[in-house]
Amino acid sequence: MRGPWRGRRRERGAAPDPYEDRAAPGPYEDGAALDPYEDGAAPGPYEDGADPDPYESVPDGDPPPPPPVVEFRGTGLTYPGPPAVRALRPCHFSVRPGEFVTVVGPSGSGKSTFLNVVGLLDAPTEGTYLLDGIDTGRLAEHERAALRGRRIGFVFQSFHLLPHRTAVENVQLAMVYRRVPRAERRERARTALARVGLAHRADALPTRLSGGERQRVAVARALVARPSLLLCDEPTGNLDTATAGEILRLLDELHGEGMTLLVITHDPAVAAHGSRTVSIRDGRLTETVRDREVPA
């Protein structure tokens, strides 16, 4: 549907309504905005303007094995100076579908930079990063945002819930720009909340929820869009020991159901829940293999 913005950009400072049933038009072909949560692959610099689907079957044979969800090929990031800071040293790293990988390191080790690169918040300055087999370095910024919205579910230490919206409304936000009908959004949000054990708290405001309940809402919000990767940044950092244990059991259950998880933490006890653990220090990734550390 075309709106009154056809052929020109939205006036600076005017925000779209996040609860509107359709995405606002934008500065693309015929004035129609790219839907960042649309189920199809984002347009990109490939033949016919569309990204290849790495899960598409070969016409006359068996489908190829799925590519890694996350794949670094000599990927690194240096922040420009002066002086320049090499925040993530070039490394090779991958996360296969269904894996539960933890990344552990002290403050200042490069965990946030690593998170930003994996989450498509920062672009690497060296090497190649493929997400679900798609070369993210070949995408424009709006295409990266669209890919991030479809393929990655974020869970943060500080929850990032809207305080004046109920739990179910916060979860619905992940589907607003997918053009999911309002009734279906609400149904799927309630289903996601039930999955994390919060069906009875769906209509509560975050200010009426405990820390553990708020983190469960954040997990439900990340899951409802059906991402390829659940990317968690210190998911237990603001929780007491008992509540942290509940969240870790939930993550273990999601892994058991086939979800791909990448959890960044400073806590070795949290890192122990992963099927693989990678350490980061001074921007350098290493993985323990048979009791020895191997550079990534």
C-alpha positions as CSV (number, residue, x, y, z in Angstrom):
1,M,0.0,0.0,0.0
2,R,1.3,3.4,-0.9
3,G,0.9,6.4,1.4
4,P,1.2,10.1,1.3
5,W,5.0,9.9,1.4
6,R,5.3,8.4,-2.1
7,G,8.4,9.7,-3.8
8,R,9.8,11.6,-0.9
9,R,11.3,10.9,2.5
10,R,9.5,11.2,5.8
11,E,9.8,14.6,7.4
12,R,12.8,14.7,9.8
13,G,11.9,14.0,13.4
14,A,8.5,12.4,12.6
15,A,8.4,8.8,14.0
16,P,6.1,6.1,12.5
17,D,3.5,4.5,14.8
18,P,5.0,1.3,16.1
19,Y,1.5,-0.2,16.5
20,E,0.3,0.6,13.0
21,D,-0.7,-2.6,11.1
22,R,1.4,-1.7,8.1
23,A,5.0,-0.6,7.8
24,A,5.5,3.1,6.8
25,P,6.5,3.8,3.2
26,G,10.1,4.8,2.8
27,P,12.7,6.0,0.3
28,Y,12.7,2.9,-1.9
29,E,11.3,2.0,-5.3
30,D,7.8,3.5,-5.8
31,G,8.0,4.9,-2.3
32,A,7.4,1.5,-0.6
33,A,9.5,0.7,2.5
34,L,11.5,-2.4,2.9
35,D,9.8,-4.6,5.5
36,P,12.6,-5.5,8.0
37,Y,10.6,-8.5,9.4
38,E,9.2,-9.9,6.1
39,D,9.6,-13.6,5.8
40,G,11.4,-13.5,2.5
41,A,15.1,-12.8,2.1
42,A,16.1,-9.2,2.0
43,P,16.9,-7.6,-1.4
44,G,20.6,-7.5,-2.0
45,P,23.4,-7.2,-4.5
46,Y,22.8,-10.6,-6.2
47,E,21.1,-11.7,-9.4
48,D,17.6,-10.2,-9.7
49,G,18.3,-8.2,-6.5
50,A,17.5,-10.9,-4.0
51,D,19.8,-12.8,-1.6
52,P,20.1,-16.5,-2.2
53,D,18.3,-18.8,0.2
54,P,20.9,-21.1,1.7
55,Y,18.2,-23.6,2.7
56,E,16.7,-23.8,-0.8
57,S,16.7,-27.4,-2.3
58,V,18.7,-28.3,-5.3
59,P,16.2,-28.9,-8.1
60,D,17.4,-32.4,-9.1
61,G,19.0,-33.7,-5.9
62,D,19.0,-33.7,-2.2
63,P,19.0,-30.3,-0.4
64,P,22.5,-29.2,0.7
65,P,23.4,-29.3,4.4
66,P,22.5,-26.0,6.0
67,P,25.4,-23.5,6.3
68,P,26.6,-22.3,9.7
69,V,24.2,-19.8,11.3
70,V,27.3,-17.7,12.2
71,E,30.6,-17.9,10.2
72,F,33.6,-15.7,10.6
73,R,36.3,-15.9,8.0
74,G,39.3,-13.9,9.2
75,T,36.8,-11.5,10.7
76,G,38.1,-8.6,12.7
77,L,37.2,-5.0,13.7
78,T,39.6,-2.1,14.3
79,Y,38.1,1.2,15.5
80,P,39.7,4.2,13.7
81,G,41.9,6.5,15.7
82,P,44.0,8.2,16.4
83,P,45.1,5.9,17.8
84,A,43.4,3.0,16.1
85,V,42.1,0.3,18.4
86,R,42.0,-3.4,17.3
87,A,39.0,-4.4,19.3
88,L,38.5,-7.8,17.6
89,R,41.5,-9.6,16.1
90,P,40.9,-11.4,12.8
91,C,39.6,-14.9,13.6
92,H,37.8,-17.9,12.2
93,F,34.7,-18.9,14.1
94,S,31.4,-20.6,13.4
95,V,28.1,-21.7,15.1
96,R,26.3,-24.6,13.5
97,P,22.5,-24.8,13.6
98,G,21.3,-26.2,16.9
99,E,24.5,-25.4,18.8
100,F,24.7,-23.7,22.2
101,V,27.9,-21.7,22.2
102,T,29.0,-19.5,25.1
103,V,31.6,-16.7,24.9
104,V,33.3,-15.8,28.2
105,G,35.7,-13.1,29.0
106,P,36.4,-10.3,31.6
107,S,35.3,-6.7,31.3
108,G,37.2,-5.0,28.5
109,S,38.1,-8.2,26.7
110,G,36.2,-7.5,23.5
111,K,32.9,-9.2,24.3
112,S,30.7,-6.2,23.4
113,T,32.6,-5.7,20.1
114,F,32.1,-9.4,19.3
115,L,28.4,-9.1,20.1
116,N,28.0,-6.0,17.9
117,V,29.6,-7.8,14.9
118,V,27.6,-11.0,15.3
119,G,24.4,-8.9,15.8
120,L,25.0,-6.8,12.7
121,L,25.3,-3.7,14.8
122,D,28.9,-3.0,13.7
123,A,30.4,-4.0,10.4
124,P,33.8,-5.8,10.5
125,T,36.8,-4.0,9.0
126,E,38.6,-7.2,8.1
127,G,37.5,-10.5,6.7
128,T,34.0,-11.9,6.0
129,Y,31.0,-12.5,8.1
130,L,28.3,-14.8,6.8
131,L,24.9,-15.1,8.6
132,D,22.9,-18.1,7.5
133,G,25.2,-18.3,4.5
134,I,24.6,-14.7,3.5
135,D,27.7,-12.5,3.0
136,T,26.7,-9.5,5.2
137,G,29.6,-7.4,3.8
138,R,27.8,-7.2,0.5
139,L,24.6,-5.7,2.0
140,A,23.7,-2.0,2.3
141,E,22.9,-0.7,5.7
142,H,19.1,-1.0,5.4
143,E,19.5,-4.6,4.1
144,R,21.7,-5.4,7.1
145,A,18.9,-4.1,9.4
146,A,16.3,-6.2,7.6
147,L,18.5,-9.3,7.9
148,R,19.1,-8.6,11.6
149,G,15.4,-8.2,12.2
150,R,14.5,-11.5,10.6
151,R,17.4,-13.8,11.6
152,I,18.5,-12.6,15.1
153,G,16.6,-12.5,18.4
154,F,18.3,-10.4,21.1
155,V,18.2,-10.9,24.8
156,F,19.9,-8.2,26.9
157,Q,21.0,-7.9,30.4
158,S,18.8,-4.9,31.1
159,F,15.6,-6.4,29.5
160,H,14.8,-3.3,27.4
161,L,11.0,-3.5,27.9
162,L,8.7,-0.6,27.4
163,P,7.5,0.2,30.9
164,H,4.0,1.4,30.0
165,R,3.2,-1.5,27.7
166,T,2.0,-4.9,29.1
167,A,4.1,-8.1,28.7
168,V,2.0,-9.2,25.7
169,E,2.3,-5.8,24.0
170,N,6.1,-5.8,24.5
171,V,6.3,-9.2,22.8
172,Q,4.0,-8.1,19.9
173,L,6.5,-5.4,19.0
174,A,8.8,-7.9,17.4
175,M,6.1,-8.6,14.8
176,V,4.8,-5.1,14.0
177,Y,6.9,-4.6,10.9
178,R,6.3,-8.1,9.6
179,R,2.8,-7.0,8.7
180,V,1.3,-9.7,10.8
181,P,-2.4,-9.0,11.4
182,R,-3.1,-7.6,14.8
183,A,-5.1,-10.6,16.0
184,E,-2.4,-13.0,15.0
185,R,0.3,-10.9,16.6
186,R,-1.6,-11.1,19.9
187,E,-2.2,-14.8,19.7
188,R,1.5,-15.5,18.8
189,A,2.7,-13.2,21.6
190,R,0.5,-15.1,24.2
191,T,1.8,-18.4,22.9
192,A,5.4,-17.2,23.3
193,L,4.7,-16.0,26.8
194,A,3.1,-19.4,27.6
195,R,6.3,-21.1,26.3
196,V,8.4,-19.2,28.9
197,G,5.9,-19.8,31.7
198,L,4.3,-16.4,31.8
199,A,0.8,-17.0,30.4
200,H,-0.7,-15.8,33.7
201,R,1.3,-12.5,33.5
202,A,0.6,-11.6,29.9
203,D,-1.4,-8.4,30.9
204,A,1.0,-7.2,33.6
205,L,3.2,-4.1,33.2
206,P,7.0,-4.6,33.5
207,T,6.9,-2.5,36.6
208,R,4.8,-5.3,38.2
209,L,7.1,-8.1,37.2
210,S,10.1,-9.5,39.0
211,G,13.5,-9.4,37.3
212,G,13.3,-13.0,36.3
213,E,9.8,-12.5,34.8
214,R,11.0,-9.5,32.9
215,Q,13.9,-11.5,31.4
216,R,11.4,-14.2,30.4
217,V,9.3,-11.6,28.6
218,A,12.5,-10.5,26.8
219,V,13.2,-14.1,25.8
220,A,9.6,-14.5,24.5
221,R,10.0,-11.3,22.5
222,A,13.1,-12.6,20.9
223,L,11.5,-16.0,20.1
224,V,8.2,-14.8,18.7
225,A,9.8,-13.7,15.4
226,R,11.2,-17.2,14.9
227,P,14.9,-16.2,14.4
228,S,17.8,-18.4,13.3
229,L,19.9,-17.3,16.3
230,L,19.1,-16.3,19.9
231,L,21.9,-13.9,20.8
232,C,22.1,-13.3,24.6
233,D,24.2,-10.6,26.2
234,E,24.8,-11.3,29.9
235,P,21.2,-12.7,30.3
236,T,21.6,-13.4,34.0
237,G,23.7,-10.4,34.9
238,N,20.9,-8.5,36.7
239,L,19.4,-11.6,38.4
240,D,19.9,-13.3,41.8
241,T,21.3,-16.8,41.8
242,A,18.0,-18.6,42.0
243,T,16.4,-16.6,39.3
244,A,19.5,-16.9,37.1
245,G,19.2,-20.6,37.4
246,E,15.6,-20.5,36.1
247,I,16.7,-18.5,33.0
248,L,19.5,-20.9,32.4
249,R,17.2,-23.8,32.6
250,L,14.9,-22.1,30.1
251,L,17.9,-21.6,27.7
252,D,18.8,-25.3,28.1
253,E,15.2,-26.3,27.2
254,L,15.3,-24.1,24.1
255,H,18.6,-25.6,23.0
256,G,17.0,-29.1,23.6
257,E,14.2,-28.0,21.1
258,G,16.8,-27.2,18.4
259,M,17.2,-23.4,18.9
260,T,20.7,-22.1,18.1
261,L,22.1,-20.0,21.0
262,L,25.1,-17.7,21.4
263,V,25.5,-16.5,25.0
264,I,28.0,-13.8,25.9
265,T,28.9,-13.8,29.6
266,H,31.7,-13.0,32.2
267,D,30.5,-15.8,34.4
268,P,32.2,-19.2,34.0
269,A,29.1,-20.9,35.6
270,V,26.9,-19.6,32.9
271,A,29.5,-20.5,30.2
272,A,29.4,-24.1,31.4
273,H,25.9,-24.5,30.1
274,G,27.1,-24.3,26.5
275,S,28.0,-27.3,24.4
276,R,31.1,-25.3,23.4
277,T,32.8,-22.4,25.1
278,V,35.0,-19.8,23.5
279,S,37.2,-17.4,25.5
280,I,37.9,-13.8,24.5
281,R,40.7,-11.7,25.9
282,D,42.3,-8.6,24.4
283,G,40.1,-9.0,21.4
284,R,41.5,-12.5,20.7
285,L,39.2,-15.6,20.5
286,T,40.4,-19.0,21.7
287,E,38.5,-22.2,22.1
288,T,39.4,-25.0,24.5
289,V,39.9,-28.3,22.6
290,R,40.9,-31.4,24.7
291,D,42.2,-29.3,27.5
292,R,44.3,-27.0,25.4
293,E,43.5,-23.5,24.0
294,V,43.4,-23.1,20.2
295,P,43.3,-19.6,18.6
296,A,40.0,-19.1,16.7
